[in-house]
Amino acid sequence: MAVLKKILPIGEILLSKGVISKAQLEEALRIGKNTNTRAGKVMVSLGYATDDDIAHALADQYRIPFFNLKDVILDQKTVKIVPEAIARRYLVIALSLEGEVLNVAMADPLNVFAVDEIKRATKHQVKPHVCTEKDVVTAIDQYYSAEASLEEMIRKTQKGTELLKGEEDIPEKLEKIAGDTSVIQLVNQIIQRAVMDNASDIHVEADEDVLRVRLRIDGVLHETMSVPMKLHAAVLSRIKILGELDIAEKRLPQDGRCVIKVANRDIDFRISTLPTIFGEKAVLRILDKAAMVLELERLSPVADSLDVLNRVIKRPFGMILLTGPTGSGKTTTAYTLINLLNVPGKNLVTVEDPVEYHFKRVNQVQVNPKVGITFASALRHILRQDPDTILIGEIRDKETAEIAIHAALTGHLVISTIHTNDAVGTISRLLDMGIEPFLVASSVICIVGQRLIRKICDACKTSYPADPKLLEDLGVKISGDKAVNFYKGKGCPVCKGSGLKGRIGLYEVLVLDDEIKAMILAKANANNILDAAKKKGFNSLRVQGIKACLGGYTSVEEVLQATQDVE
């Protein structure tokens, strides 16, 4: 005979987790009894617990999965399987459909009447998940209203914002349509959606018959919206006004920036426009300071290379170079190092193009070639400012490289980025610029190669046995009969079926010791330098990527794709 396990009250669960004290539990039970209110609601109203605490406790109490709606973008078609009236009546939202089973998130998953009605209305079996009431209400408003409001917004935007032939170049007409309330709302919705989806860039592209909106999320572009091409002039003019650009100039590229408040926080946007055959394209780079975590240990789950970098950064002088292709996270790494070095007793100066993040106690200089402030000219003046540490946004030419090396050789710690594929290749790049080998060997103390790769979704991660042949090809040595697993994401609502969510960094750190310096002076080729470094424990980007695979952080496919140009 099966023994039924005792179901603990929510209060006891919260007490066992240390969320509340015994005195708080007793007070909540007393108030709940006197007011005929559930103890959980009382604890939230008193501030003893949060809605999330109660939802997690409810999930533990009845062994029902908890679902965090805050971090998910749901499929609109799946959501609409549950009629809106039922969704609002029972505070429920559809998550995913697996065969005949409809996964739903509910504020009250124990409501059997709600579950039965959802079954009847959808003709599916129902698997409830626990979520907070606040989150499900927000999701219902977002997903059930979004489609209707967007269609209505587009309809309103088209009405009264069309330009007659010849009016496209009249600034007054463009300003008028860009200031239309419906146009402002449409552009605001595009921006809000991008921030909500943690996008890094918004692409607004003119096609033959539609204006297409794509968002770059985790390094990949996703089409999220298309509107009639009739709205092109209105939408582009509104974006130009935000960036303080010339709305009548359509023949030349323009650049601007602005700050927009989204979800009660100020977010910087860099705006770029470009003439194309069907009309102007705009790209908005999102610089969300609140989302930038400047902690060295948070950059990558593979810690060994970062440990080396953490030791090198404590040196008083020399040059540290960060390298990798565009979009590999060099700026974030540079800012993390500056944040680490930013102490009251030091004078830190940066020269950047553009300044993306503002630091307290750091003197930051914006490059402005129009008035003669280049990386090289700014560096000359910075050296007269008694700096301890200098951050150079990028070394692009011989002149900047020479001044940076001079700074490193005269008692300053210099950090800069340089555009090469990997750490060892940076040495060749400097020599190709015309920098003498003895200057490279005596100034550079460390070169960091890096990549950003997509992370496996934690919500649907699963393991599978690694193919022995693949392990052999990757250079993974297996001891005995030990089983080796790789990991992948099955696809779920959290990752929108991709199996991947978020990104992590891969880092290779080449420290220039006496042997490497001697090889540079002898003009050894990159392969010989790489072989010498590997003998001393240097791990390439590919090796670091395999470590991330074995740790369950990313997939083999992601690593091979990200490192195909360096191995």
PyMOL commands that set and color helices and strands:
alter all, ss='L'
color gray80, all
select helices_A, chain A and resi 10-16+22-35+39-46+51-62+69-71+76-79+84-90+112-122+133-158+171-178+181-196+229-242+289-291+296-298+304-312+330-341+369-371+375-382+398-409+423-432+437-443+468-474+514-521+526-535+541-550+556-562
alter helices_A, ss='H'
color red, helices_A
select strands_A, chain A and resi 92-98+101-106+125-130+201-206+210-217+220-228+254-262+265-276+279-287+318-323+348-352+362-366+389-392+413-418+444-456+461-465+485-489+500-511
alter strands_A, ss='S'
color yellow, strands_A
deselect
rebuild
show_as cartoon
